[in-house]
Amino acid sequence: MKQVPTQAPSEFDNMTSTKIQNKVGFIGAGNMAKAIGNGMLVSESVKAENIIISAPSDRNLAFWKEKGVRTTHDNAEVITFADIVFIAVKPQYFEGMIDGLKKASTLTVTKPMCFVSIMVGRTVKSVTEVLKTVPGILGEFEVIKVMPNTPSMVGMGCSVMVSDKNGAFTSVVRQIMELCGVCEDIPESLMNACGALSGSGPAYLYMVIEALADGGVKLGIPRDLSYRLAAQTMSGAGKMVMESGKHPGVLKDEVCSPGGSTITGVHELEKSGLRAGFMNALAAAANRSEQLG
Ligand SMILES: NC(=O)c1ccc[n+]([C@@H]2O[C@H](COP(=O)([O-])OP(=O)(O)OC[C@H]3O[C@@H](n4cnc5c(N)ncnc54)[C@H](OP(=O)(O)O)[C@@H]3O)[C@@H](O)[C@H]2O)c1
């Protein structure tokens, strides 16, 4: 599919820099690590020399090397170097990663640390229990769970975080997450629900953008223009909800004049079961996360 051209400035352009002194590590160098790490680098909040990242292959490490970040294939080196370590591997590789750490003769850390798990479906308790089985991690550590979403890659992420409010690392981890968007505190009982909304939500909204654009194309709008109009309209509507303080229903009413074209379209959407469709989708996604967890 042709890429949708955009003229919108990145949210990273507006970012203010807050200096973070911690050394930050990533185990796993893929999309999510890139999104979070890029926020730190672009804002210059964490110096490249204070970041380390590991992955088994070189596939994703070139991106980091270019930015002056220390890279390694050795996960133990990340834990030795950093005091905040993001666990950014797919959940199914977590146990394998832990087995590797258990065998790492070079790993002996006694400093206080924080592990930030971004793995879908893993609870704070289960991650903590598994990390406790690594003999080389000898100091106190806390575990924070963060569920980011993919718009973090453009500084527009919506993350949720489960942490001990009095934890020594809580505020700095929130600060790191806010470098790539917003970050809300939630109780862990809401994790699957929030995963279904803000974690999976971008996929649903891309479908809405695609559907709106198809509607435009059917009416004769060129494809590229149609995507741009749909995406900017989505982004603008979100901003209106955030910044006007108005209920989304009120904002919808303001676009619908009596007997007009918009209310005619709204009626068609209601007939198609749009609201129930989204509610069902979220319930199904949360249910699936529960099963996978
Ligand atoms: N994508 C999302 O929308 C989203 C949203 C919320 C949370 N998450 C969570 O974020 C995590 C990362 O997802 P992603 O999309 O960034 O995945 P990804 O792009 O596939 O990246 C996974 C990374 O883990 C590395 N890895 C695999 N086994 C490893 C091991 N034993 N030790 C160290 N690194 C290892 C991979 O290495 P190679 O580079 O060598 O392949 C790769 O760099 C997942 O747990 C996912 O559940 C994702």
PDBQT file of the ligand as one rigid body, heavy atoms in Angstrom, charges set to zero:
ROOT
HETATM    1  N1  LIG A 301       3.602  -3.499  19.586  1.00  0.00    +0.000 N 
HETATM    2  C1  LIG A 301       2.653  -3.066  20.415  1.00  0.00    +0.000 C 
HETATM    3  O1  LIG A 301       1.657  -2.431  20.039  1.00  0.00    +0.000 OA
HETATM    4  C2  LIG A 301       2.787  -3.295  21.900  1.00  0.00    +0.000 A 
HETATM    5  C3  LIG A 301       1.982  -2.579  22.771  1.00  0.00    +0.000 A 
HETATM    6  C4  LIG A 301       2.153  -2.785  24.129  1.00  0.00    +0.000 A 
HETATM    7  C5  LIG A 301       3.094  -3.693  24.579  1.00  0.00    +0.000 A 
HETATM    8  N2  LIG A 301       3.854  -4.389  23.702  1.00  0.00    +0.000 N 
HETATM    9  C6  LIG A 301       4.826  -5.348  24.220  1.00  0.00    +0.000 C 
HETATM   10  O2  LIG A 301       6.106  -4.866  23.949  1.00  0.00    +0.000 OA
HETATM   11  C7  LIG A 301       7.014  -5.956  23.865  1.00  0.00    +0.000 C 
HETATM   12  C8  LIG A 301       7.891  -5.768  22.644  1.00  0.00    +0.000 C 
HETATM   13  O3  LIG A 301       7.055  -5.731  21.500  1.00  0.00    +0.000 OA
HETATM   14  P1  LIG A 301       7.637  -5.223  20.111  1.00  0.00    +0.000 P 
HETATM   15  O4  LIG A 301       6.462  -4.935  19.260  1.00  0.00    +0.000 OA
HETATM   16  O5  LIG A 301       8.667  -4.160  20.346  1.00  0.00    +0.000 OA
HETATM   17  O6  LIG A 301       8.394  -6.574  19.630  1.00  0.00    +0.000 OA
HETATM   18  P2  LIG A 301       9.501  -6.767  18.512  1.00  0.00    +0.000 P 
HETATM   19  O7  LIG A 301       9.555  -5.588  17.594  1.00  0.00    +0.000 OA
HETATM   20  O8  LIG A 301       9.337  -8.131  17.958  1.00  0.00    +0.000 OA
HETATM   21  O9  LIG A 301      10.877  -6.755  19.367  1.00  0.00    +0.000 OA
HETATM   22  C9  LIG A 301      11.223  -7.774  20.266  1.00  0.00    +0.000 C 
HETATM   23  C10 LIG A 301      12.710  -7.668  20.574  1.00  0.00    +0.000 C 
HETATM   24  O10 LIG A 301      13.032  -8.670  21.532  1.00  0.00    +0.000 OA
HETATM   25  C11 LIG A 301      14.285  -9.232  21.137  1.00  0.00    +0.000 C 
HETATM   26  N3  LIG A 301      14.475 -10.519  21.813  1.00  0.00    +0.000 N 
HETATM   27  C12 LIG A 301      13.917 -11.718  21.537  1.00  0.00    +0.000 A 
HETATM   28  N4  LIG A 301      14.363 -12.649  22.419  1.00  0.00    +0.000 NA
HETATM   29  C13 LIG A 301      15.233 -12.002  23.243  1.00  0.00    +0.000 A 
HETATM   30  C14 LIG A 301      16.054 -12.407  24.333  1.00  0.00    +0.000 A 
HETATM   31  N5  LIG A 301      16.087 -13.677  24.790  1.00  0.00    +0.000 N 
HETATM   32  N6  LIG A 301      16.829 -11.487  24.930  1.00  0.00    +0.000 NA
HETATM   33  C15 LIG A 301      16.824 -10.201  24.505  1.00  0.00    +0.000 A 
HETATM   34  N7  LIG A 301      16.089  -9.751  23.487  1.00  0.00    +0.000 NA
HETATM   35  C16 LIG A 301      15.311 -10.662  22.860  1.00  0.00    +0.000 A 
HETATM   36  C17 LIG A 301      14.203  -9.285  19.639  1.00  0.00    +0.000 C 
HETATM   37  O11 LIG A 301      15.505  -9.492  19.130  1.00  0.00    +0.000 OA
HETATM   38  P3  LIG A 301      15.897  -9.397  17.568  1.00  0.00    +0.000 P 
HETATM   39  O12 LIG A 301      16.041  -7.917  17.296  1.00  0.00    +0.000 OA
HETATM   40  O13 LIG A 301      17.195 -10.122  17.508  1.00  0.00    +0.000 OA
HETATM   41  O14 LIG A 301      14.802 -10.055  16.811  1.00  0.00    +0.000 OA
HETATM   42  C18 LIG A 301      13.621  -7.898  19.354  1.00  0.00    +0.000 C 
HETATM   43  O15 LIG A 301      14.639  -6.925  19.346  1.00  0.00    +0.000 OA
HETATM   44  C19 LIG A 301       6.174  -7.231  23.842  1.00  0.00    +0.000 C 
HETATM   45  O16 LIG A 301       6.266  -7.890  25.089  1.00  0.00    +0.000 OA
HETATM   46  C20 LIG A 301       4.768  -6.745  23.608  1.00  0.00    +0.000 C 
HETATM   47  O17 LIG A 301       3.856  -7.565  24.312  1.00  0.00    +0.000 OA
HETATM   48  C21 LIG A 301       3.750  -4.190  22.366  1.00  0.00    +0.000 A 
ENDROOT
TORSDOF 0
